């Protein structure tokens, strides 16, 4: 049972006020991003399709010994590539609330970040124009549904590759290594993902690997809402969007957040009153570009984009984007994870 909230709400200082930023993002999403809705046809979003799922894919998902192994890169076409070209736009599911990954710059109102740079690289390769993109803002818990329901071509939204998700979507090779970590106020007695979480209210996003980790080992933390997943769900400890956890933390409604260290580093940069707890992440995870299950031509093409994106060492597009967006909060990374292909 979830502990009642008896303490007065507190407000932590942050990067322009994260609560305010979240509200601003919600408003600008309604103005400048297409809503997350199913398309029957028309310009900008018609006729997405992923194709069938081969028996070999099902067997591979069941075995799943190397979830990060993907299709070999190809610059060829196919039904999904053709459909994107006929439309003239790549439809990408992204975040607009994750500072330095995918967020709306409050000064320019433009989407920016590491994931946004990668989306534009895919659009430039497939369509010859990095701006030929329809960005569709999706919450954490709708990333898979957006692909399954033909709302987007790809999801580029700090999405971890794992066996469970491979049963529902296809992934590119890994483009970033991350891991789960605890985010809490600096003055908190919480020391990391350990027994110091006992009795603490811990927030995570629905459908996230952070929530799955808490299900396996919570250390006595309170992490699941009453009536979770129903119409009576208060969305307090489990929330649709990961940034909601930081807002809950700022308001004193939860004691800690479990999330990817890559996201948490951006949130710590937004709010100097919070910090990552523990010396290192307690998991190793890899982000991939997700596509609809069976969209092999698109996955192979994205893998080809990633080959080019990684190339060049310190002068690569990957490193340029890393230095611009992530190096301040995640220093010391010398390059992207090496790709793994099926059959290697």
C-alpha positions in Angstrom: 0.0 0.0 0.0 1.3 3.5 -0.8 2.1 5.7 2.1 0.0 8.9 2.4 1.7 12.2 1.6 1.9 14.1 4.8 4.7 16.5 4.3 4.3 20.0 2.8 5.3 20.2 -0.8 8.6 21.8 -1.5 9.9 23.4 -4.6 13.4 22.8 -5.8 15.2 25.3 -7.9 15.9 24.2 -11.5 16.8 25.0 -15.0 14.2 27.7 -15.7 11.8 25.7 -13.4 11.2 22.2 -14.6 7.5 22.3 -13.6 7.1 25.4 -15.7 9.1 23.9 -18.6 6.8 20.8 -18.6 3.7 23.0 -18.9 5.3 25.0 -21.6 6.2 21.9 -23.5 2.7 20.6 -23.3 1.4 23.9 -24.7 3.9 24.0 -27.6 3.3 20.4 -28.4 -0.4 21.2 -29.1 0.7 24.1 -31.4 3.7 22.7 -33.3 3.8 18.9 -33.1 1.2 16.6 -34.8 -0.9 14.9 -32.1 -0.3 11.3 -31.4 -3.2 10.0 -33.4 -3.8 7.2 -35.9 -3.6 8.3 -39.6 -5.8 6.9 -42.3 -4.2 8.9 -45.1 -3.2 12.3 -46.3 0.0 14.2 -46.3 2.5 13.8 -43.6 1.4 10.5 -42.1 -0.3 8.2 -44.4 0.0 4.4 -44.8 2.7 3.3 -42.4 3.4 -0.4 -42.4 5.9 -2.8 -41.0 5.3 -6.0 -42.9 5.0 -9.5 -41.5 7.0 -11.1 -38.8 9.0 -14.1 -40.0 9.1 -17.4 -38.1 12.9 -16.9 -37.7 12.2 -13.6 -35.9 9.9 -15.3 -33.5 12.4 -18.0 -32.7 15.1 -15.4 -32.3 12.9 -13.4 -29.8 12.3 -16.6 -27.8 16.0 -17.4 -27.6 17.2 -13.8 -27.4 20.8 -14.3 -26.4 22.0 -11.1 -28.1 19.2 -8.5 -28.0 21.6 -5.8 -29.4 22.4 -7.8 -32.5 20.5 -6.2 -35.5 20.3 -6.5 -39.2 23.3 -5.7 -41.3 23.4 -2.2 -42.8 22.0 -1.6 -46.2 21.4 1.5 -48.4 18.7 -0.3 -50.4 15.0 0.4 -50.5 11.9 -1.5 -49.6 8.3 -1.0 -48.8 8.8 1.2 -45.7 11.6 3.3 -47.3 9.4 3.8 -50.4 6.4 4.9 -48.3 8.5 7.5 -46.5 9.8 8.8 -49.8 6.3 9.0 -51.3 5.2 10.9 -48.3 8.2 13.2 -48.4 8.5 13.1 -44.6 10.0 10.9 -41.9 7.6 10.6 -39.0 9.6 10.2 -35.8 8.4 9.6 -32.2 10.5 11.6 -29.9 10.6 13.2 -26.4 10.3 16.9 -26.0 10.9 17.0 -22.2 14.3 15.3 -21.8 16.9 18.0 -21.5 19.8 17.4 -23.8 18.2 14.4 -25.5 14.9 15.6 -26.9 13.6 18.9 -25.5 12.0 22.1 -26.7 14.4 25.0 -26.3 12.3 27.6 -24.5 14.1 30.5 -26.3 13.7 29.2 -29.9 10.7 26.8 -29.4 12.7 24.3 -31.5 13.3 20.7 -30.7 16.9 20.0 -29.8 19.1 17.3 -28.4 21.1 14.2 -29.0 18.2 12.1 -30.2 16.9 14.9 -32.4 20.3 15.1 -34.2 20.0 11.4 -35.0 16.5 11.7 -36.3 17.7 14.5 -38.7 20.6 12.3 -39.8 18.1 9.5 -40.8 15.9 12.0 -42.6 18.9 13.4 -44.5 20.0 9.9 -45.6 16.6 8.7 -46.7 15.1 11.9 -48.0 18.1 14.2 -48.6 16.9 16.8 -46.2 17.5 16.8 -42.4 14.4 19.0 -42.0 12.1 16.5 -43.8 10.7 15.3 -40.4 7.4 15.3 -38.7 8.2 15.1 -35.0 5.5 13.4 -32.9 5.9 13.8 -29.1 5.1 10.5 -27.4 5.2 9.6 -23.7 7.4 6.9 -22.4 4.5 4.4 -22.0 3.3 4.8 -25.6 6.5 4.2 -27.5 5.7 0.7 -28.6 2.0 1.5 -29.2 3.0 4.3 -31.5 4.8 1.9 -33.8 2.3 -0.9 -33.5 -0.6 1.4 -34.5 1.3 3.0 -37.4 1.6 6.4 -35.9 5.3 6.8 -36.5 8.0 5.3 -38.7 10.7 5.3 -36.0 11.0 6.0 -32.3 14.2 7.7 -31.3 13.5 8.4 -27.6 16.2 6.9 -25.3 14.6 3.5 -25.8 16.5 0.5 -24.3 16.9 -2.6 -26.5 15.8 -5.7 -24.6 14.3 -9.1 -25.2 10.8 -8.2 -24.1 10.6 -5.3 -26.5 12.0 -7.3 -29.3 8.9 -9.4 -29.3 6.9 -6.3 -30.2 9.3 -4.0 -32.3 12.5 -4.1 -34.3 15.6 -2.3 -33.2 18.7 -0.8 -34.9 22.1 -1.4 -33.6 22.9 0.3 -30.3 23.7 4.0 -30.5 24.3 4.8 -26.8 25.2 2.9 -23.6 23.3 3.8 -20.5 22.2 2.3 -17.2 19.7 2.7 -14.4 20.6 5.0 -11.4 18.8 6.7 -8.6 18.1 10.5 -8.7 17.3 12.2 -5.3 17.8 15.5 -3.5 21.4 16.2 -2.5 20.5 16.4 1.1 18.6 13.0 1.0 19.9 10.1 3.1 19.4 7.8 0.0 22.8 6.5 -1.1 21.9 4.6 -4.3 20.0 1.6 -5.4 20.2 -0.2 -2.1 18.6 -0.6 1.3 18.5 3.2 1.8 15.4 3.1 -0.4 13.4 1.1 2.2 10.1 2.9 2.9 10.9 5.6 0.4 8.5 6.7 -2.3 10.2 6.0 -5.6 8.9 7.2 -9.0 9.5 5.6 -12.4 7.8 5.8 -15.8 5.3 3.2 -16.9 6.7 0.8 -19.4 10.3 1.7 -18.5 13.2 -0.5 -17.7 13.4 1.4 -14.4 10.0 0.1 -13.4 11.0 -3.5 -14.4 14.1 -3.2 -12.2 12.0 -2.1 -9.3 9.7 -5.0 -9.8 12.7 -7.4 -9.6 14.3 -5.7 -6.6 12.7 -2.7 -4.7 14.7 -2.9 -1.5 11.4 -2.2 0.3 10.7 1.0 -1.6 7.1 2.1 -2.4 7.1 2.2 -6.2 3.7 1.1 -7.4 0.5 3.1 -7.3 -2.8 1.9 -5.9 -5.1 0.9 -8.8 -2.0 1.0 -11.1 -3.0 0.7 -14.8 -6.7 1.5 -14.2 -8.8 4.6 -14.6 -8.3 5.2 -10.9 -4.5 5.2 -11.2 -3.3 8.5 -9.5 -0.1 8.5 -11.6 2.0 9.4 -8.7 4.7 6.7 -8.3 4.2 5.3 -11.8 3.8 8.0 -14.4 3.2 8.1 -18.2 6.2 10.4 -18.9 9.6 10.2 -17.3 9.9 14.0 -16.7 6.8 13.7 -14.5 8.9 12.0 -11.9 11.2 15.0 -11.6 8.2 17.2 -11.1 6.9 14.9 -8.4 10.4 15.0 -6.8 10.4 18.8 -6.9 7.0 19.0 -5.3 8.0 16.7 -2.5 5.5 14.0 -3.6 8.2 11.3 -4.0 11.6 10.8 -2.4 13.6 9.5 -5.4 13.4 8.6 -9.0 14.8 5.6 -10.8 15.7 6.2 -14.4 18.4 6.0 -17.0 21.6 7.7 -15.8 21.7 9.5 -19.2 18.3 11.1 -18.6 19.0 11.7 -14.9 22.2 13.6 -15.7 20.1 16.0 -17.8 17.6 16.4 -15.0 20.4 17.1 -12.5 21.6 19.8 -14.9 18.1 21.3 -14.9 17.8 21.2 -11.1 21.0 21.8 -9.0 19.2 20.6 -5.9 19.2 16.9 -7.1 22.0 14.5 -7.9 22.7 11.0 -9.0 23.1 8.6 -6.1 25.5 5.7 -6.1 28.9 5.5 -7.8 27.7 4.0 -11.1 24.6 2.7 -12.8 23.4 -0.7 -11.5 22.5 -2.0 -15.0 24.0 -1.8 -18.5 21.6 -0.9 -21.2 21.8 0.2 -24.8 19.5 2.6 -26.7 18.4 1.7 -30.2 16.2 3.2 -32.9 12.9 1.3 -32.8 10.8 0.5 -35.9 7.6 -1.5 -36.4 8.2 -5.3 -36.1 9.3 -6.7 -39.4 10.2 -3.3 -41.0 13.6 -4.8 -42.1 14.3 -2.4 -44.9 14.0 0.5 -42.6 16.0 -1.1 -39.8 18.8 -2.0 -42.2 18.8 1.6 -43.6 19.0 3.1 -40.1 21.9 0.8 -39.4 23.6 2.1 -42.5 23.0 5.7 -41.2 24.5 4.7 -37.9 27.7 3.3 -39.6 28.2 6.7 -41.2 27.2 8.5 -38.0 29.9 6.7 -36.0 32.6 7.0 -38.6 35.4 9.5 -38.2 36.5 9.0 -34.6 36.7 12.2 -32.6 35.4 14.1 -35.6 32.4 11.8 -36.2 28.8 13.2 -36.2 28.2 11.0 -33.1 31.0 12.7 -31.2 30.1 16.1 -32.4 26.5 15.6 -31.1 27.8 14.1 -27.8 30.1 17.0 -27.1 27.3 19.5 -27.8 24.6 17.9 -25.7 25.9 15.2 -23.3 29.6 15.7 -22.4 28.9 18.2 -19.6 26.7 15.8 -17.7 28.1 12.5 -18.9 31.9 13.2 -19.3 34.5 10.7 -20.3 32.8 8.9 -23.1 35.2 8.2 -25.9 32.8 7.0 -28.6 29.6 5.1 -29.4 29.1 1.4 -28.6 30.3 -0.9 -31.4 27.5 -2.4 -33.5 26.6 -6.0 -33.3 25.1 -7.8 -36.2 23.2 -11.0 -36.4 25.3 -13.9 -37.4 28.6 -12.4 -36.1 
